[in-house]
Amino acid sequence: MTTKKDATTTPGIRLGLAENWPQFALLVLINAFVGGMVGIERTVVPLIGAEEFHIASTTLVVSFIVSFGVVKALANLVSGQLADHWGRKRVLVLGWLFGLPVPFILIAAPGWEWIIAANALLGINQGLAWSMTVIMKVDLVGPRSRGLAVGLNEFAGYLAVGLTAFATGYLASEYGLRPAPIYLGIGYAVLGTLLSLLAVRDTRDHVRLEASSRPEQPPSIGFREVFTLTSFRDRNLFAASQAGLVNNLNDGMSWGIFPLFFASFGLGVERIGVLKAVYPATWGILQIATGPLSDRWGRKGLIACGMWVQAAGLFLTAWSRAFEWWLAASLLLGLGTAMVYPSLIAAVSDAAHPAWRARALSVYRFWRDLGYAIGALAAGLIADRFGLAAAITSVAGLTFLSGVVVAALMREGSP
């Protein structure tokens, strides 16, 4: 058995952001490209369904998010297991290979079923590639800076989502919904694949180094036990998993419903693009602050309060009828999500042993990203029956209740 002394003297392997900044910075850049792949869809794809394919059913329009969410959740679930067996880098490259065809399919799609198929591939890309960028950064920095690492990772990803949503909205207003806005995705996919293949190094040696310093815990447990612990047996992991699911449930709803809701009041595609950009851009930028704050203040308060801030933003969106109020609501949504997102991943990392942390994160991300599918489908059904405002309001109430669950169940711990 490797001792702590032996492990800490392993040549070339050290934990910490400063010690690993070149690889860390490279992974930040790659995750910006991962986020940009989602950003190409945030503004234009729901409008393609409504305006180009003349789909009247809201449930059918948001079906592309359902396919994305289900496939991404399943890809997340296997990503940790694959990472432990194959290595982080191989899984990252595999994720990009699934993402390469996506923009070409979106550009050429002759029917809505092609859009749904493209989003299934995008779900695999996001589930594998985004998971690996998170896991690899957590591997590199060690236990003291997890919130910072996750904050920087999510900052890059969701800032790219926001900027790309804005750019695609502008391009769509000038050149149409297809193909010009989606050309960005081709660049993201090619650059992300090449950098992952040629420049990224695996981080499994960093995991072994950290694991050797925690001999008081069992070094390995089976996937079934990791799944049950993360899903419901451990109160901290359960609280994090349900909050992650509801967080992405309201994000999935906003992805599909918001463009249709804003357009129903006569808002043009460029201004819709602004609203769709402000939310993820605020979310992305503020994570630079909220990630490190969770290292200092703890995870629980930021998570619970962040869910309540999100709920306020959703209520304001549903019951406002002016661009200025929708803009304020988008800022609230971004702030609340920035408080929640890095804190949740850091909380799961705190509760999991390094030997099975990748699998715990994959289970958490399974439940979290299943929220995309549940949110889009539920919101579509509610919207078809009761209207778009009712769908947004229902999700706002559920988001508030999720914050209550975190406040009641989660125990504050130290990394």
MOZIWO-V702232 format. One record per residue. N is the residue number from 1. PHI is phi in degrees with one decimal (999 if undefined). D_FIRST is the distance of its C-alpha to the first C-alpha in Angstrom with 1 decimal. Layout:
n-><N;N>
phi-><PHI;PHI>
d_first-><D_FIRST;D_FIRST>
//
This chain:
n-><1;2;3;4;5;6;7;8;9;10;11;12;13;14;15;16;17;18;19;20;21;22;23;24;25;26;27;28;29;30;31;32;33;34;35;36;37;38;39;40;41;42;43;44;45;46;47;48;49;50;51;52;53;54;55;56;57;58;59;60;61;62;63;64;65;66;67;68;69;70;71;72;73;74;75;76;77;78;79;80;81;82;83;84;85;86;87;88;89;90;91;92;93;94;95;96;97;98;99;100;101;102;103;104;105;106;107;108;109;110;111;112;113;114;115;116;117;118;119;120;121;122;123;124;125;126;127;128;129;130;131;132;133;134;135;136;137;138;139;140;141;142;143;144;145;146;147;148;149;150;151;152;153;154;155;156;157;158;159;160;161;162;163;164;165;166;167;168;169;170;171;172;173;174;175;176;177;178;179;180;181;182;183;184;185;186;187;188;189;190;191;192;193;194;195;196;197;198;199;200;201;202;203;204;205;206;207;208;209;210;211;212;213;214;215;216;217;218;219;220;221;222;223;224;225;226;227;228;229;230;231;232;233;234;235;236;237;238;239;240;241;242;243;244;245;246;247;248;249;250;251;252;253;254;255;256;257;258;259;260;261;262;263;264;265;266;267;268;269;270;271;272;273;274;275;276;277;278;279;280;281;282;283;284;285;286;287;288;289;290;291;292;293;294;295;296;297;298;299;300;301;302;303;304;305;306;307;308;309;310;311;312;313;314;315;316;317;318;319;320;321;322;323;324;325;326;327;328;329;330;331;332;333;334;335;336;337;338;339;340;341;342;343;344;345;346;347;348;349;350;351;352;353;354;355;356;357;358;359;360;361;362;363;364;365;366;367;368;369;370;371;372;373;374;375;376;377;378;379;380;381;382;383;384;385;386;387;388;389;390;391;392;393;394;395;396;397;398;399;400;401;402;403;404;405;406;407;408;409;410;411;412;413;414;415>
phi-><999;-71.8;-87.7;-60.7;-63.7;-62.5;-66.8;-71.3;-101.9;-60.1;-59.2;78.5;-111.0;-139.9;-96.9;134.2;-68.1;-63.0;-71.7;-125.3;-63.1;-62.6;-68.1;-61.1;-63.2;-62.3;-68.1;-61.2;-62.7;-62.7;-69.9;-62.6;-67.7;-60.7;-62.9;-60.8;-62.0;-75.8;-60.4;-65.0;-102.6;-60.7;-97.7;-89.7;-66.0;-59.2;-73.7;-59.9;-62.6;-77.1;-98.3;-87.6;-99.2;53.8;-86.4;-87.1;-79.2;-62.2;-59.5;-70.8;-60.0;-83.2;-61.9;-65.6;-74.1;-62.0;-62.8;-60.3;-65.5;-64.7;-68.0;-63.5;-59.3;-68.0;-64.1;-58.4;-61.9;-91.4;-63.4;-65.6;-62.9;-63.0;-63.8;-68.7;-92.8;-98.1;104.6;-64.9;-62.9;-61.5;-68.4;-60.1;-63.6;-59.5;-58.9;-69.8;-63.8;-71.6;-79.8;-56.2;-75.4;-57.8;-62.6;-67.0;-67.1;-61.2;-68.4;-95.5;-53.0;-86.3;-152.1;-64.5;-64.0;-69.1;-63.2;-62.7;-64.3;-60.8;-74.6;-65.7;-64.2;-63.1;-62.4;-64.9;-55.9;-69.7;-63.4;-85.4;-72.2;-66.0;-56.9;-68.6;-64.3;-65.7;-61.4;-67.6;-67.0;-61.7;-59.1;-69.7;-86.9;81.9;-72.7;-79.7;-127.7;-63.1;-60.0;-62.2;-61.3;-67.0;-59.5;-67.9;-62.1;-71.6;-56.2;-63.6;-64.6;-84.2;-64.5;-64.8;-58.2;-65.3;-64.1;-70.5;-60.4;-65.2;-63.1;-69.0;-63.1;-64.7;-62.1;-65.9;-68.4;-92.6;-125.5;100.6;-68.6;-142.2;-95.3;-51.2;-62.2;-90.9;-58.5;-55.4;-63.0;-63.5;-62.5;-59.1;-66.2;-67.1;-65.1;-62.0;-65.7;-64.9;-65.1;-64.7;-74.1;-99.3;-118.8;-78.7;-112.9;-70.0;-119.2;-66.1;-66.3;-66.5;-64.5;-63.1;-61.8;-67.3;-61.5;-66.9;-89.5;-127.2;-71.9;-75.1;-110.7;-62.1;-72.0;-155.6;-134.9;-72.2;-63.5;-60.5;-68.7;-60.3;-62.7;-69.8;-60.3;-71.5;-79.5;-155.4;-76.4;-95.3;-64.7;-66.7;-68.7;-63.1;-60.1;-67.0;-66.1;-69.1;-66.6;-63.2;-60.7;-69.3;-58.3;-79.2;-61.9;-73.5;-70.6;-62.5;-61.2;-65.3;-58.2;-87.8;-88.1;-56.3;-58.9;-69.7;-63.1;-65.9;-65.1;-65.8;-101.1;86.0;-73.7;-76.3;-64.1;-67.0;-72.5;-61.4;-60.0;-62.3;-63.6;-70.8;-85.9;-61.4;-60.2;-69.0;-67.2;-62.3;-55.1;-67.5;-64.4;-69.6;-67.5;-60.2;-90.5;-70.2;-60.1;-62.6;-62.2;-67.8;-67.7;-92.2;-91.6;103.5;-89.0;-58.1;-62.4;-64.8;-68.6;-61.8;-65.9;-63.2;-64.1;-70.7;-66.6;-58.2;-58.9;-61.9;-63.4;-69.0;-60.1;-64.6;-61.5;-64.6;-109.0;-104.8;-135.6;-134.7;-56.9;-62.1;-70.8;-63.9;-64.1;-62.3;-65.1;-63.9;-64.3;-63.2;-60.4;-64.1;-61.7;-61.7;-69.4;-62.9;-68.2;-86.0;-61.5;-68.9;-65.8;-66.1;-64.0;-65.1;-63.3;-65.3;-62.8;-61.1;-82.8;-106.5;-70.2;-53.1;-65.6;-126.1;-63.0;-59.7;-70.8;-63.3;-64.1;-68.6;-68.1;-57.3;-70.0;-60.5;-65.2;-59.8;-83.2;-62.7;-58.9;-56.6;-67.2;-63.0;-64.7;-65.4;-67.4;-63.1;-65.0;-62.8;-65.0;-64.3;-64.4;-64.7;-91.6;-121.6;111.3;-65.2;-62.8;-65.2;-63.0;-65.2;-64.0;-61.0;-68.3;-60.9;-63.8;-64.8;-64.1;-61.6;-63.8;-62.6;-62.4;-63.8;-60.5;-60.8;-60.9;-81.7;-105.4;-72.0;-105.8;-71.7;-128.1;-108.8;-59.0>
d_first-><0.0;3.8;6.3;9.7;11.4;9.7;10.2;13.7;14.8;14.2;17.8;20.1;18.0;19.2;20.1;23.7;27.1;28.6;25.6;25.9;29.6;30.8;28.6;29.1;32.9;32.9;31.3;34.0;36.7;35.4;35.4;38.9;39.9;38.1;40.2;43.3;43.1;43.7;46.2;48.6;49.2;49.5;53.2;54.7;53.3;54.8;58.1;57.9;57.8;60.7;62.9;62.3;61.6;63.8;61.4;63.0;60.3;57.8;55.3;55.7;55.4;52.0;50.8;49.0;46.8;46.1;44.9;42.8;41.2;40.4;38.9;36.9;35.5;34.4;32.9;31.0;29.7;28.2;27.2;23.9;22.9;24.2;22.4;19.0;19.9;22.3;21.4;23.5;26.0;27.1;27.9;29.8;31.9;32.6;33.8;36.3;37.5;38.6;40.3;42.4;45.2;45.7;48.2;50.2;50.5;51.6;54.3;55.7;55.3;58.6;57.8;55.6;53.5;52.2;51.2;49.3;47.5;46.7;45.1;42.9;41.6;41.3;39.3;36.7;36.8;36.3;33.6;31.4;32.3;32.6;29.4;27.5;29.1;28.2;24.6;24.1;25.8;23.7;20.6;22.1;23.4;20.7;21.7;24.6;26.9;26.5;30.1;31.3;29.3;30.6;34.1;34.4;33.2;35.8;38.4;38.4;38.4;41.1;43.2;43.4;44.4;47.2;48.5;48.6;50.4;52.9;53.3;53.8;56.3;58.3;58.2;59.3;62.2;63.3;62.6;61.9;58.9;58.0;57.0;56.9;54.5;51.9;51.9;49.4;46.8;47.2;46.2;43.2;41.9;42.4;40.9;37.9;37.1;37.6;35.5;32.6;32.8;33.4;31.8;28.9;25.3;22.4;20.1;16.9;15.0;16.4;15.0;11.4;12.2;13.8;11.4;8.8;11.8;12.4;9.9;13.2;13.9;12.9;11.0;13.7;17.2;20.0;22.7;25.4;23.7;23.2;26.9;28.2;26.3;27.6;31.0;32.1;29.7;28.4;31.5;30.3;29.2;32.4;34.6;33.0;33.4;37.1;37.9;36.5;38.5;41.7;41.2;41.2;43.9;46.2;45.2;45.9;49.2;50.1;49.3;51.7;54.3;54.8;56.5;58.8;59.5;60.4;62.4;64.4;65.9;66.9;64.1;63.8;60.7;60.2;60.2;58.0;55.6;55.7;54.8;52.0;50.6;50.9;48.5;45.4;46.2;46.4;43.2;41.5;42.8;42.3;38.6;38.1;39.2;38.0;34.4;33.9;36.1;33.8;31.1;33.6;35.7;33.4;33.4;35.7;39.0;38.9;38.1;40.9;43.5;42.7;43.5;46.8;47.7;47.2;49.4;52.1;52.0;52.5;55.3;57.0;56.7;58.3;61.2;62.1;64.6;64.4;62.2;61.6;60.3;58.0;56.7;56.0;54.2;52.1;51.0;50.1;48.1;46.2;45.6;44.4;42.0;40.6;39.9;38.1;36.2;33.6;33.2;32.4;29.6;28.2;28.5;26.6;23.8;23.7;23.5;20.7;16.9;15.9;14.1;17.7;19.9;21.5;22.5;23.9;25.9;27.2;28.4;30.0;31.6;32.9;34.8;35.9;37.3;38.9;41.1;42.8;44.1;45.0;46.7;48.7;49.9;50.7;52.5;54.4;55.6;56.7;58.4;60.4;61.6;62.0;61.7;59.2;59.5;58.7;55.5;54.3;55.3;53.5;50.2;50.9;51.2;47.9;46.1;47.5;46.3;42.7;42.7;43.8;40.9;38.4;40.3;40.4;36.8;34.3;32.7;32.0;28.5;26.7;24.3>
//
